[in-house]
Amino acid sequence: MNNIKKIKILFVIPNSEISGAERQLILLVENIDKDIFDVEVCCLDGEGSFTRHIKKLNVKCHEIYRSGSYDFYRLIKLNSLVKSNNFDFIVSFCWSAIQYSRLVSFFNNIKHIACERGHDYGSFDLSNSISMFLEPISDLIIFNSRVQMERYREQFRFVKLPTKTIFNGINVKSFLQKKNQALIKRLDLPKNTIVIGTIGNFSKPKNFDMFINVCSKLSIEFKYLHFVAIGDSKYRRGYEQTVEQRGLSNKISFLGYVKDINALLPNLDMLVLTSTREGMPNVIMESMASKVLVISTNIDGAKELIDHEDNGFLVDSNDINGMVGIISKILNNHFNIENIIHNAFVKISNNFSIENMVNQYQETFISLYE
């Protein structure tokens, strides 16, 4: 590769705040081999914590502001950006960025890679109709979950496009931090408080209503519990009001976006994920690496990460009583929690490193380029 020009890639993502897909793209951009690849990033949601982070990496970041869900302005601006540059690939993450990028790659005859992240392929709605129509434009579809890829093949395939799974990666060593009393002190809680957290952007698929209901039920029996919600979005205030109205403000704390999640995670006793759909949830991997016990709904990626009662726990989607039951058994010492946490750490350490993820993306880009 030293004798040819660098491979020029435009990464496109729809959201300006940092959540799961954004964290993975940051890791990819930060660790990709700059001697081989020349990368730029385009965010279709204007400025935010994600774009500010990308700029700190000294990577060119283009911000396109949205005015609506289906926005021709963003399509025009993205097309103009691509037309004025000599990109070899457009690589897009998440549904809206994938569709805009497909059109732009078609207009400019540029190869396109779609990185799917937890989309629901089972319903016949407008978003899936658009995806099916534009799907043939892509040269490759990358999933971060084998379960999700197989479901896509079974339910959604319109043409036989190449597909591939590349698991998310994390820097396991960065999560090996010691537990301390910082969070307990910050929230002014008794020292013996058990802290149960969730992490997400409060969007509908995150199903924060289930988290509130689980908290409400557990708080009746276990007075020493406290719940924290980590993350931010335009939906946060609505949930804060719900918590206030239900008289749970003394039980659920909203921490907002936490920059140093590595330091915070070890101070949780459990991580609860109530999502109705995900690709490969970063929060589960990060919690396992932080040696925090995980209880999740059995969404696609979670089923690949968690072996029930061996390295974590799974419950059916929207099964509030099932999740309450599992946590109750944990609190009543029905399981060997130390062994479960150890098994989770070993699985993450052996299979989900940044190096593995980045190498697979690089090999994919090079093979499509050549």
C-alpha positions as CSV (number, residue, x, y, z in Angstrom):
1,M,0.0,0.0,0.0
2,N,3.0,2.3,0.4
3,N,3.4,2.9,-3.3
4,I,-0.2,4.1,-3.9
5,K,-2.2,7.1,-2.7
6,K,-4.0,7.0,0.5
7,I,-7.6,5.6,0.5
8,K,-9.9,8.6,1.1
9,I,-13.0,7.9,3.2
10,L,-15.9,10.1,4.3
11,F,-17.7,8.7,7.4
12,V,-21.2,10.0,7.7
13,I,-23.3,9.8,10.9
14,P,-26.7,11.4,11.7
15,N,-26.4,12.5,15.3
16,S,-24.2,15.2,16.9
17,E,-24.3,13.9,20.5
18,I,-22.2,11.0,21.6
19,S,-24.0,7.7,22.0
20,G,-23.1,4.1,21.0
21,A,-22.6,4.5,17.3
22,E,-20.8,7.8,17.8
23,R,-18.4,6.3,20.3
24,Q,-17.5,3.5,17.9
25,L,-16.9,5.9,15.1
26,I,-14.6,8.0,17.3
27,L,-12.6,4.8,18.2
28,L,-12.4,3.9,14.5
29,V,-11.3,7.4,13.4
30,E,-8.8,7.7,16.2
31,N,-7.1,4.3,15.6
32,I,-7.3,3.9,11.8
33,D,-3.9,3.8,10.1
34,K,-3.3,7.3,8.9
35,D,-0.5,6.2,6.6
36,I,-3.0,4.2,4.6
37,F,-6.2,6.1,5.1
38,D,-7.2,9.8,4.7
39,V,-10.5,10.2,6.7
40,E,-13.0,12.9,7.1
41,V,-16.3,12.9,9.0
42,C,-19.7,14.5,8.2
43,C,-22.4,14.9,10.8
44,L,-25.9,15.5,9.6
45,D,-27.1,17.0,12.9
46,G,-24.8,20.1,13.2
47,E,-22.5,20.7,16.1
48,G,-22.4,18.7,19.3
49,S,-20.3,16.7,21.7
50,F,-19.5,14.2,18.9
51,T,-18.3,16.8,16.3
52,R,-16.2,18.6,19.0
53,H,-14.5,15.3,19.9
54,I,-13.7,14.5,16.3
55,K,-12.2,18.0,15.8
56,K,-9.9,17.4,18.8
57,L,-8.5,14.4,16.9
58,N,-7.4,16.9,14.2
59,V,-9.7,15.2,11.7
60,K,-11.7,17.3,9.3
61,C,-15.3,17.4,10.4
62,H,-18.2,18.7,8.3
63,E,-21.4,19.8,10.1
64,I,-24.7,19.9,8.2
65,Y,-27.7,21.2,10.1
66,R,-31.1,19.5,9.8
67,S,-34.5,21.2,9.5
68,G,-36.7,18.0,9.6
69,S,-36.7,14.2,9.4
70,Y,-36.7,14.0,5.6
71,D,-34.6,17.0,4.7
72,F,-33.6,17.8,1.1
73,Y,-31.2,20.5,2.4
74,R,-29.0,17.9,4.0
75,L,-29.1,15.8,0.8
76,I,-28.0,18.8,-1.2
77,K,-25.2,19.8,1.2
78,L,-23.9,16.3,1.5
79,N,-23.9,15.9,-2.3
80,S,-22.0,19.2,-2.6
81,L,-19.4,18.1,-0.1
82,V,-18.9,14.8,-1.9
83,K,-18.9,16.4,-5.4
84,S,-16.1,18.8,-4.4
85,N,-13.8,16.1,-2.9
86,N,-12.2,13.0,-4.3
87,F,-13.5,10.3,-1.8
88,D,-13.0,6.7,-2.6
89,F,-15.7,5.5,-0.2
90,I,-18.6,6.8,1.7
91,V,-19.1,4.9,4.9
92,S,-22.3,5.7,6.8
93,F,-23.7,4.7,10.2
94,C,-27.4,4.4,11.2
95,W,-30.6,4.6,9.1
96,S,-30.9,8.2,8.0
97,A,-27.2,8.7,7.2
98,I,-27.2,5.4,5.2
99,Q,-30.1,6.6,3.0
100,Y,-28.7,10.1,2.3
101,S,-25.3,8.6,1.6
102,R,-26.7,6.0,-0.7
103,L,-28.3,8.6,-2.9
104,V,-25.1,10.8,-2.9
105,S,-22.9,7.8,-3.7
106,F,-25.2,7.0,-6.6
107,F,-25.1,10.6,-7.9
108,N,-21.3,10.6,-7.8
109,N,-20.5,7.0,-8.7
110,I,-18.6,6.4,-5.4
111,K,-18.6,3.1,-3.5
112,H,-20.8,3.0,-0.5
113,I,-20.7,0.9,2.7
114,A,-23.7,0.9,5.0
115,C,-23.1,0.2,8.7
116,E,-26.4,-0.9,10.2
117,R,-27.0,-0.3,13.9
118,G,-30.0,-2.0,15.5
119,H,-32.7,-1.2,12.9
120,D,-36.0,-3.0,13.1
121,Y,-36.4,-5.0,9.8
122,G,-39.6,-6.8,10.8
123,S,-42.2,-4.1,10.0
124,F,-43.3,-2.9,6.6
125,D,-43.2,0.9,7.1
126,L,-41.9,4.0,5.3
127,S,-38.4,3.7,6.6
128,N,-38.0,0.0,5.6
129,S,-39.7,0.8,2.2
130,I,-37.1,3.5,1.6
131,S,-34.3,1.1,2.7
132,M,-35.4,-1.6,0.4
133,F,-35.6,0.7,-2.6
134,L,-32.2,2.3,-2.0
135,E,-30.4,-0.9,-0.7
136,P,-29.0,-2.0,-4.1
137,I,-26.8,1.2,-4.2
138,S,-24.6,-0.1,-1.4
139,D,-21.6,-2.2,-2.2
140,L,-21.5,-3.8,1.3
141,I,-23.6,-3.8,4.5
142,I,-21.7,-4.2,7.8
143,F,-23.5,-5.3,10.9
144,N,-22.1,-5.2,14.5
145,S,-24.2,-8.3,15.4
146,R,-24.4,-11.7,13.7
147,V,-27.9,-12.1,15.1
148,Q,-28.9,-8.9,13.5
149,M,-27.3,-9.8,10.2
150,E,-29.1,-13.1,10.0
151,R,-32.4,-11.5,10.8
152,Y,-31.7,-9.0,8.0
153,R,-31.1,-11.8,5.6
154,E,-34.2,-13.6,6.6
155,Q,-36.7,-10.7,6.8
156,F,-35.4,-7.9,4.6
157,R,-33.2,-8.9,1.7
158,F,-34.3,-7.3,-1.5
159,V,-31.1,-8.1,-3.5
160,K,-28.2,-10.3,-2.7
161,L,-25.8,-7.7,-1.5
162,P,-22.6,-8.7,0.4
163,T,-22.9,-8.6,4.2
164,K,-20.4,-8.8,6.9
165,T,-20.3,-8.7,10.7
166,I,-17.7,-6.6,12.5
167,F,-18.2,-6.5,16.3
168,N,-17.8,-3.3,18.2
169,G,-14.5,-2.9,20.1
170,I,-13.5,-1.2,23.3
171,N,-10.2,-0.4,25.1
172,V,-10.6,-2.9,27.9
173,K,-7.6,-1.6,29.9
174,S,-9.2,1.9,30.1
175,F,-12.1,0.5,32.0
176,L,-10.1,-1.2,34.7
177,Q,-10.5,1.5,37.3
178,K,-11.2,1.0,41.0
179,K,-14.5,1.6,42.6
180,N,-14.6,4.6,45.0
181,Q,-17.2,6.6,46.9
182,A,-17.3,9.6,44.4
183,L,-20.7,8.8,43.0
184,I,-22.2,8.1,46.5
185,K,-20.8,11.3,47.8
186,R,-21.9,13.3,44.8
187,L,-25.5,12.1,45.2
188,D,-25.3,12.4,49.0
189,L,-26.3,8.7,49.6
190,P,-25.7,6.4,52.5
191,K,-22.5,4.3,52.1
192,N,-24.4,1.0,51.9
193,T,-26.5,2.2,48.9
194,I,-26.6,-0.2,46.0
195,V,-26.5,1.9,42.8
196,I,-28.2,0.6,39.6
197,G,-27.6,2.5,36.4
198,T,-28.7,2.7,32.8
199,I,-26.9,4.5,29.9
200,G,-28.6,5.8,26.8
201,N,-30.0,8.8,24.9
202,F,-33.7,8.4,26.1
203,S,-34.9,7.7,22.6
204,K,-37.9,5.4,22.2
205,P,-35.9,2.2,21.5
206,K,-34.1,2.7,24.8
207,N,-37.4,2.1,26.5
208,F,-36.7,4.3,29.6
209,D,-40.3,3.8,30.7
210,M,-39.4,0.2,31.6
211,F,-36.4,1.4,33.6
212,I,-38.7,3.8,35.6
213,N,-41.2,0.9,36.3
214,V,-38.4,-1.5,37.4
215,C,-37.1,1.2,39.7
216,S,-40.6,1.8,41.2
217,K,-41.2,-1.8,41.9
218,L,-37.8,-2.6,43.4
219,S,-37.9,0.5,45.6
220,I,-40.9,-0.9,47.5
221,E,-39.0,-3.9,48.8
222,F,-35.4,-2.7,48.8
223,K,-35.0,0.7,50.5
224,Y,-31.2,0.8,50.0
225,L,-31.3,1.0,46.2
226,H,-30.7,4.1,44.1
227,F,-31.0,4.4,40.3
228,V,-29.0,6.6,38.0
229,A,-29.7,7.5,34.3
230,I,-26.6,8.5,32.4
231,G,-27.0,10.3,29.0
232,D,-28.6,13.2,27.4
233,S,-31.0,14.2,24.6
234,K,-34.0,16.3,23.9
235,Y,-36.2,13.6,25.5
236,R,-34.5,13.8,28.9
237,R,-36.6,16.6,30.3
238,G,-39.8,14.7,29.6
239,Y,-38.6,11.7,31.5
240,E,-37.5,13.9,34.4
241,Q,-41.0,15.3,34.6
242,T,-42.4,11.7,34.6
243,V,-40.1,10.8,37.5
244,E,-41.2,13.8,39.4
245,Q,-44.9,13.1,38.8
246,R,-44.5,9.5,40.1
247,G,-42.7,10.7,43.2
248,L,-39.5,8.9,42.3
249,S,-37.1,11.9,42.3
250,N,-35.4,10.7,45.5
251,K,-34.8,7.3,43.8
252,I,-33.7,8.2,40.3
253,S,-30.9,10.7,39.5
254,F,-30.3,12.0,36.0
255,L,-26.5,12.5,35.6
256,G,-26.6,13.8,32.0
257,Y,-23.8,13.2,29.5
258,V,-20.7,11.9,31.3
259,K,-17.5,12.4,29.5
260,D,-15.3,10.1,31.6
261,I,-17.6,7.1,31.6
262,N,-14.6,4.9,32.3
263,A,-14.3,6.3,35.8
264,L,-18.0,6.4,36.5
265,L,-18.9,2.8,35.5
266,P,-17.0,1.0,38.3
267,N,-19.1,2.9,40.8
268,L,-22.3,1.1,39.6
269,D,-23.2,-2.1,41.2
270,M,-25.4,-3.1,38.3
271,L,-26.0,-1.9,34.7
272,V,-29.6,-2.4,33.5
273,L,-30.4,-2.1,29.8
274,T,-34.1,-2.0,28.9
275,S,-33.9,-1.4,25.1
276,T,-36.3,-2.8,22.6
277,R,-33.7,-2.9,19.9
278,E,-29.9,-2.4,19.6
279,G,-27.1,-3.5,17.4
280,M,-24.2,-4.4,19.6
281,P,-24.6,-2.3,22.9
282,N,-21.4,-0.6,23.9
283,V,-22.7,-0.1,27.4
284,I,-22.9,-3.8,27.9
285,M,-19.3,-4.3,26.8
286,E,-18.0,-1.4,28.8
287,S,-19.8,-2.6,31.9
288,M,-18.4,-6.1,31.5
289,A,-14.9,-4.6,31.1
290,S,-15.5,-2.5,34.2
291,K,-16.6,-5.6,36.2
292,V,-20.1,-4.4,36.6
293,L,-23.0,-6.9,36.6
294,V,-25.3,-6.6,33.6
295,I,-29.0,-7.3,33.3
296,S,-30.4,-6.6,29.8
297,T,-33.4,-7.3,27.6
298,N,-32.7,-10.0,25.1
299,I,-32.1,-7.7,22.1
300,D,-29.9,-8.9,19.3
301,G,-26.4,-7.8,20.4
302,A,-27.1,-8.6,24.0
303,K,-27.7,-12.2,23.1
304,E,-24.3,-12.4,21.6
305,L,-22.6,-10.8,24.6
306,I,-24.5,-12.4,27.5
307,D,-24.8,-16.1,28.3
308,H,-27.8,-16.0,30.7
309,E,-26.7,-16.7,34.3
310,D,-23.1,-17.4,33.2
311,N,-21.8,-13.9,32.5
312,G,-24.9,-11.8,32.9
313,F,-28.7,-11.9,32.8
314,L,-31.3,-11.6,30.0
315,V,-35.0,-11.0,30.2
316,D,-37.7,-10.7,27.5
317,S,-38.3,-7.2,26.0
318,N,-40.7,-5.2,28.1
319,D,-40.8,-7.9,30.8
320,I,-40.8,-5.6,33.8
321,N,-41.6,-8.3,36.3
322,G,-39.0,-10.6,34.9
323,M,-36.3,-7.9,35.3
324,V,-37.5,-7.1,38.8
325,G,-37.4,-10.8,39.7
326,I,-33.8,-11.3,38.5
327,I,-32.6,-8.2,40.4
328,S,-34.4,-9.3,43.5
329,K,-32.7,-12.7,43.3
330,I,-29.3,-11.0,42.9
331,L,-29.9,-8.8,45.9
332,N,-31.0,-11.9,47.9
333,N,-27.7,-13.7,47.0
334,H,-29.2,-16.4,44.8
335,F,-26.2,-16.3,42.4
336,N,-22.4,-16.4,42.5
337,I,-22.0,-12.9,41.3
338,E,-18.2,-12.7,41.5
339,N,-18.0,-15.7,39.1
340,I,-20.5,-14.2,36.7
341,I,-18.6,-10.9,36.7
342,H,-15.3,-12.7,36.1
343,N,-16.8,-14.7,33.1
344,A,-18.1,-11.5,31.6
345,F,-14.7,-9.8,31.9
346,V,-12.9,-12.7,30.3
347,K,-15.3,-12.8,27.3
348,I,-14.9,-9.1,26.6
349,S,-11.1,-9.1,27.0
350,N,-10.7,-12.1,24.6
351,N,-13.2,-11.1,21.8
352,F,-14.0,-7.4,21.6
353,S,-10.8,-5.3,21.5
354,I,-10.4,-2.1,19.5
355,E,-7.5,-3.7,17.6
356,N,-9.7,-6.5,16.3
357,M,-12.5,-4.0,15.2
358,V,-10.1,-1.5,13.5
359,N,-8.1,-4.3,11.7
360,Q,-11.3,-5.8,10.3
361,Y,-12.6,-2.4,9.0
362,Q,-9.2,-1.6,7.5
363,E,-9.0,-5.0,5.8
364,T,-12.5,-4.5,4.4
365,F,-11.7,-1.0,3.0
366,I,-8.5,-2.3,1.4
367,S,-10.2,-5.3,-0.2
368,L,-13.0,-3.2,-1.7
369,Y,-10.5,-0.6,-2.9
370,E,-8.2,-3.1,-4.7
